[in-house]
């Protein structure tokens, strides 16, 4: 653009983990264009996550647009640019109808050829790059893309956790490391399995740890029949926390263990130890979806798993030993 943009919409009406890996785009845009306003278009359930990002000036949701005159709402924002980080056909049409001057999307969606002014050609599925790095390619019509390593890119997230609620603070045990275990993924990732989490809880019970198990009410109903939750320093928080409370709990803890889920990415951005459990199968491997931050660890059982290399369903993630995870938790310093 000849003139620096004053207002940019980042559109990613997607899941929490995807949103977390999009936040560095906002930080990089703020650095490149001081004073630019960033509006983030997401789903309503990701609003608490977006509210924690210092680079997001305004939040609008897909649900709000769908229940109103979406083109008029977008037009009223008077944005110079919209970047379709996640391709959404209806949002692309609304943006065109709203007359947003510069509309950027991937060339790999046919509807972007009729709705976007700028189309960037790249393949996420075949790329060796991380999702957060791939997102930056969509900035090419605006700026030169810096070659940033993941730890430096993570510093642009601008993510700050809120103060934990009184209930969450009451779970803290003096002289212990507080570890969150998040066994489920709501189907978004290959899971480590409740038996492995059960063994890890038993190992944690033998050390100076407070273990907090989190998940939705439906996930808790499943794991409660398997996990040993009756330990003195084991707290079952399944189904008890709003997303705002969960973010506060993560920020007040020392480590989190999970598969490739939103809470794992929140933990990474919060600066606590984030231990991710992965299969090496493309495109869900850690090279694409590992958490980004200063204290992140993405584990796989066998980087050369033949089934995963062939793109076949595989349970090799369940062969990551609880003892291996425990080693990473033991070296974490006491608070």
HELIX and SHEET records of a PDB file:
HELIX    1   1 UNK A   16  UNK A   20  1                                   5    
HELIX    2   2 UNK A   23  UNK A   32  1                                  10    
HELIX    3   3 UNK A   44  UNK A   46  5                                   3    
HELIX    4   4 UNK A   47  UNK A   50  1                                   4    
HELIX    5   5 UNK A   62  UNK A   66  1                                   5    
HELIX    6   6 UNK A   70  UNK A   76  1                                   7    
HELIX    7   7 UNK A   89  UNK A   98  1                                  10    
HELIX    8   8 UNK A  112  UNK A  115  1                                   4    
HELIX    9   9 UNK A  131  UNK A  136  1                                   6    
HELIX   10  10 UNK A  137  UNK A  139  5                                   3    
HELIX   11  11 UNK A  150  UNK A  154  1                                   5    
HELIX   12  12 UNK A  166  UNK A  170  1                                   5    
HELIX   13  13 UNK A  194  UNK A  205  1                                  12    
HELIX   14  14 UNK A  217  UNK A  223  1                                   7    
HELIX   15  15 UNK A  243  UNK A  251  1                                   9    
HELIX   16  16 UNK A  262  UNK A  270  1                                   9    
HELIX   17  17 UNK A  286  UNK A  289  1                                   4    
HELIX   18  18 UNK A  306  UNK A  309  1                                   4    
HELIX   19  19 UNK A  316  UNK A  319  5                                   4    
HELIX   20  20 UNK A  322  UNK A  330  1                                   9    
SHEET    1   A 6 UNK A  58  UNK A  61  0                                        
SHEET    2   A 6 UNK A  37  UNK A  42  1                                        
SHEET    3   A 6 UNK A   7  UNK A  11  1                                        
SHEET    4   A 6 UNK A  81  UNK A  84  1                                        
SHEET    5   A 6 UNK A 102  UNK A 106  1                                        
SHEET    6   A 6 UNK A 118  UNK A 120  1                                        
SHEET    1   B 6 UNK A 234  UNK A 236  0                                        
SHEET    2   B 6 UNK A 209  UNK A 214  1                                        
SHEET    3   B 6 UNK A 177  UNK A 182  1                                        
SHEET    4   B 6 UNK A 255  UNK A 259  1                                        
SHEET    5   B 6 UNK A 273  UNK A 277  1                                        
SHEET    6   B 6 UNK A 296  UNK A 299  1                                        
END                                                                             
